[in-house]
Amino acid sequence: MKIRILFEKDRARLLSMLIKTRAFTSAEIDVAMELIDIVLKDQIQKDYQICCMVDDQDQAFGYICYGPTPMTQGTFDLYWIAVDSDFQEQGVGSKLLSFLEEAVKAEGGRLILADTSTIPHYEKTQRFYLKNGFQEVARVSDYYHPGNDRVTFCRRLL
C-alpha cells in the first residue's frame, strides 16, 4: 500500500467506492465528486488536495481530501476521507490520517478540523476521529436538519 496524488484514472473508481460504502447520501457523493473534479481540472488551485491509498496494481481503494482553511494561519480542513468497504477496519483510514498529519505539518499546519453529522449512521465516523487523536471542539444543534447536529473535531499538531 502506498499513498499518492489523485490521477484522472482514479475518478471512476472513487465514485464507485463512495457509492459502495453506503456511507454517503447522493448529495454528499455529488459534493465529493465536485471536489475531485476541481482537483483534476485545475492543477494550480490550492484550496483542495486529494491523495489516494493504492494497492500493488496502483488502484485506489481509499482517499483523503483536505486543504488550508481560508483566512487562518496553519489551520486545515479535512473535507473527505473514504475507504472502500472491502478494506475498512484494516487501518487504511488511520494511515490516511497519519499521512494528512505529516503533510499538514510539512506545510506549517497546526490544526486539522473535521466536521461530521450526529445521525446514528455517523457514530462510527465520530469514534474514528476520537480514536485517532481528534477531540470534539464544537457542536451546532440542528445544523443539517432538525435533530442532526454538526460536530467539529480538531487534531492539534503542536
C-alpha positions as CSV (number, residue, x, y, z in Angstrom):
1,M,0.0,0.0,0.0
2,K,1.2,3.5,-0.8
3,I,-0.3,7.0,-0.9
4,R,0.0,9.1,-4.0
5,I,-1.7,12.1,-5.5
6,L,-5.0,11.8,-7.4
7,F,-5.0,10.9,-11.1
8,E,-7.7,11.1,-13.7
9,K,-7.8,7.3,-13.8
10,D,-8.9,7.3,-10.1
11,R,-12.2,9.2,-10.7
12,A,-14.5,6.3,-11.7
13,R,-13.0,4.0,-9.0
14,L,-13.6,6.7,-6.3
15,L,-17.1,7.3,-7.4
16,S,-17.8,3.6,-7.3
17,M,-16.2,3.3,-3.9
18,L,-18.2,6.2,-2.5
19,I,-21.4,4.5,-3.6
20,K,-20.4,1.1,-2.5
21,T,-19.6,2.2,1.1
22,R,-23.3,3.2,1.6
23,A,-21.9,5.8,4.0
24,F,-22.9,8.8,2.0
25,T,-26.1,10.3,0.5
26,S,-26.3,11.1,-3.2
27,A,-26.0,14.8,-2.3
28,E,-22.8,14.1,-0.4
29,I,-21.4,12.0,-3.2
30,D,-22.1,14.8,-5.6
31,V,-20.1,17.2,-3.4
32,A,-17.3,14.7,-3.1
33,M,-17.1,14.3,-6.9
34,E,-17.3,18.1,-7.4
35,L,-14.1,18.4,-5.3
36,I,-12.4,15.5,-7.1
37,D,-13.3,17.3,-10.4
38,I,-11.9,20.6,-9.2
39,V,-8.6,18.9,-8.3
40,L,-8.4,17.1,-11.6
41,K,-9.3,20.0,-13.8
42,D,-7.2,22.7,-12.1
43,Q,-3.7,21.6,-11.2
44,I,-2.9,25.1,-10.0
45,Q,-5.6,25.6,-7.4
46,K,-4.5,25.3,-3.8
47,D,-7.9,25.0,-2.0
48,Y,-8.1,21.2,-2.2
49,Q,-5.6,18.4,-2.2
50,I,-6.5,14.8,-2.7
51,C,-4.3,11.8,-2.2
52,C,-5.2,8.1,-2.7
53,M,-4.3,4.9,-1.0
54,V,-3.4,2.5,-3.7
55,D,-2.7,-1.3,-4.0
56,D,0.1,-3.0,-5.7
57,Q,-1.6,-2.5,-9.1
58,D,-1.9,1.2,-8.4
59,Q,-5.7,1.0,-8.0
60,A,-7.2,3.4,-5.4
61,F,-9.1,2.0,-2.5
62,G,-9.2,5.0,-0.2
63,Y,-8.7,8.7,-0.4
64,I,-8.4,11.9,1.6
65,C,-9.3,15.4,0.6
66,Y,-8.1,18.4,2.6
67,G,-6.9,21.9,2.3
68,P,-5.9,25.1,4.1
69,T,-8.7,26.9,5.8
70,P,-9.0,30.4,4.3
71,M,-8.1,33.4,6.5
72,T,-6.3,31.2,9.1
73,Q,-2.7,30.6,10.0
74,G,-1.9,26.9,10.0
75,T,-5.5,25.5,10.1
76,F,-6.5,22.8,7.6
77,D,-9.9,21.3,6.9
78,L,-10.3,17.6,6.3
79,Y,-13.1,17.6,3.8
80,W,-13.4,13.9,2.9
81,I,-11.9,10.6,3.9
82,A,-13.3,7.4,2.5
83,V,-12.2,3.8,2.3
84,D,-13.6,1.0,0.1
85,S,-15.9,-1.1,2.2
86,D,-13.7,-4.2,1.4
87,F,-10.7,-2.5,3.1
88,Q,-12.4,-1.0,6.1
89,E,-11.4,-2.0,9.7
90,Q,-7.8,-2.6,8.4
91,G,-6.2,0.6,9.4
92,V,-6.4,2.3,6.0
93,G,-8.3,5.3,7.3
94,S,-5.8,5.8,10.2
95,K,-2.9,5.6,7.7
96,L,-4.6,8.3,5.6
97,L,-4.9,10.4,8.7
98,S,-1.3,9.9,9.6
99,F,-0.3,10.9,6.1
100,L,-2.5,14.0,6.4
101,E,-0.9,15.0,9.7
102,E,2.6,14.8,8.1
103,A,1.5,16.7,5.0
104,V,-0.1,19.4,7.2
105,K,3.0,19.7,9.4
106,A,5.2,20.0,6.3
107,E,3.1,23.0,5.2
108,G,3.4,24.6,8.7
109,G,0.0,23.5,9.8
110,R,-1.0,23.3,13.4
111,L,-4.7,22.3,13.4
112,I,-6.8,19.9,11.4
113,L,-10.6,20.3,11.6
114,A,-13.2,17.7,10.5
115,D,-17.0,18.1,10.6
116,T,-19.5,15.3,10.8
117,S,-23.1,14.6,11.5
118,T,-24.8,13.2,14.6
119,I,-27.2,10.9,12.9
120,P,-26.7,7.3,14.1
121,H,-25.1,6.4,10.7
122,Y,-22.2,8.7,11.6
123,E,-21.5,7.3,15.1
124,K,-18.7,5.1,13.6
125,T,-17.2,8.3,12.0
126,Q,-17.2,10.1,15.3
127,R,-15.5,7.1,17.1
128,F,-12.9,7.0,14.3
129,Y,-11.9,10.6,14.8
130,L,-11.7,10.2,18.6
131,K,-9.6,7.0,18.2
132,N,-7.2,8.9,16.0
133,G,-6.5,11.8,18.4
134,F,-9.2,14.3,17.5
135,Q,-11.3,16.0,20.1
136,E,-14.8,17.3,19.8
137,V,-14.5,21.1,19.9
138,A,-17.9,22.4,18.7
139,R,-21.4,21.3,18.1
140,V,-24.2,23.2,16.3
141,S,-27.6,21.8,17.1
142,D,-29.9,21.1,14.2
143,Y,-27.3,22.3,11.7
144,Y,-28.0,19.8,8.8
145,H,-31.7,19.5,9.7
146,P,-33.7,19.3,12.9
147,G,-32.2,16.5,15.0
148,N,-29.0,16.4,13.1
149,D,-26.2,18.4,14.6
150,R,-22.9,19.3,13.1
151,V,-19.9,18.2,15.2
152,T,-16.5,19.6,14.7
153,F,-13.4,17.6,15.7
154,C,-9.9,19.0,16.0
155,R,-6.5,17.5,15.9
156,R,-3.8,19.7,17.3
157,L,-0.4,19.1,15.8
158,L,1.8,21.1,18.2
